[in-house]
Structures are given as structure tokens and as C-alpha cells.
Amino acid sequence: MPQWAVWLLAAGAVLRLTRLVTADTITGRLRAAWYARFGGPNTDAGSFVSCPWCVSFWVAIPVVLAAGLFGSTAWFWGPAMVLSLSWLAGLAGAALTD
């Protein structure tokens, strides 16, 4: 797989994982528990799970390490492709329903 494709998949994985942490319904209970323990979304600790800009930095660290170490293997590009396609499908679904 070409390097540009590895990094494109890495970007898609970071986008999807960031969305999963900050906004998806499926992780809403986890965010609510975090807010109950550490304060609401507007606190410093709350922004750790509510701010996409903040979360994406921390999500990108392991994704970049994985891309650098395993980018040419299916162990990386398989999950990264699933995450990237999930993100694209979410964008398309939102655009088509609005």
C-alpha cells in the first residue's frame, strides 16, 4: 500500500474515533459518567471528551504510531479502512437526510 494511502486511512481513523468519543450516541453514557465525575463539558476535564479539537490530538498519537509501525500490514489498514468508511458513511447519511 502506498504511503499516502496509509496516511489517508490514518486521517480517516482519527476522524472517526474522535467522533466516537465526542459525539456518538453509543458513547453518550460514558460521556455522561465522565461529566458526573469530573464536571460538565465546559470544564477542563470535561473538554477531554467533548472537544473534538482536544480529543483528536490524543487519538492521533496511537494512530500515527500504528501507521508508522504497521501501516503496510492488514493489521493497520483493515481497521483503519473500516473506521474511515464508517466516517464517510456518516457524512453521507447526514447530508442525505438534512
C-alpha positions in Angstrom: 0.0 0.0 0.0 1.4 3.4 -0.9 2.4 5.7 2.0 -0.1 8.4 1.0 -2.9 5.8 1.3 -1.7 4.7 4.8 -1.8 8.3 6.0 -5.1 9.0 4.3 -6.6 5.9 6.2 -4.9 7.1 9.4 -6.6 10.5 9.0 -10.0 8.8 8.5 -9.4 6.6 11.5 -8.6 9.7 13.7 -11.7 11.5 12.4 -14.0 8.5 13.2 -12.5 7.7 16.6 -12.7 11.4 17.6 -16.4 11.5 16.6 -17.0 8.3 18.5 -15.5 9.8 21.7 -17.0 13.3 21.4 -20.5 12.9 19.8 -21.8 9.5 19.0 -24.9 8.3 20.8 -23.3 4.9 21.6 -20.7 6.6 23.9 -23.2 9.0 25.4 -23.4 7.1 28.7 -19.6 7.1 29.0 -19.5 10.8 28.5 -22.3 11.4 31.0 -20.4 9.3 33.6 -17.3 11.3 32.8 -19.2 14.6 33.3 -20.7 13.4 36.5 -17.3 12.5 37.9 -15.2 15.4 36.5 -17.7 18.2 35.8 -19.6 19.2 32.7 -18.4 19.5 29.2 -17.3 23.1 29.7 -14.7 22.2 32.4 -11.1 21.4 31.6 -11.7 17.7 32.4 -15.0 17.7 30.6 -13.4 19.0 27.4 -11.3 15.9 27.3 -14.4 14.0 26.0 -16.4 16.8 24.4 -13.9 18.9 22.4 -13.1 17.3 19.0 -10.0 19.5 18.7 -8.7 18.3 22.0 -9.6 14.7 21.7 -8.2 14.4 18.1 -4.7 15.2 19.4 -4.8 12.3 21.9 -6.4 9.9 19.4 -3.9 10.8 16.7 -0.9 9.7 18.8 -1.6 6.0 18.8 -3.0 6.1 15.3 0.2 7.7 14.0 2.4 5.2 15.9 0.3 2.3 14.5 0.5 3.7 10.9 4.3 4.2 11.2 4.9 0.7 12.6 2.2 -1.4 10.9 1.0 0.8 8.0 1.9 -1.7 5.3 0.0 -4.6 7.0 -3.6 -5.6 7.1 -3.4 -5.2 10.9 -3.4 -1.5 10.4 -5.2 -0.9 7.1 -8.1 -3.2 7.8 -9.4 -1.5 10.9 -8.3 1.9 9.5 -10.3 1.3 6.4 -13.4 0.3 8.4 -13.2 3.4 10.5 -12.6 5.6 7.5 -15.5 4.2 5.6 -17.7 4.5 8.7 -16.9 8.1 8.9 -17.6 8.7 5.2 -20.9 6.8 5.5 -21.9 9.0 8.5 -21.1 12.2 6.5 -23.1 10.9 3.5 -26.1 9.9 5.7 -26.1 13.3 7.4 -26.0 15.1 4.1 -28.8 12.9 2.6 -31.2 13.3 5.5 -30.9 17.0 6.1 
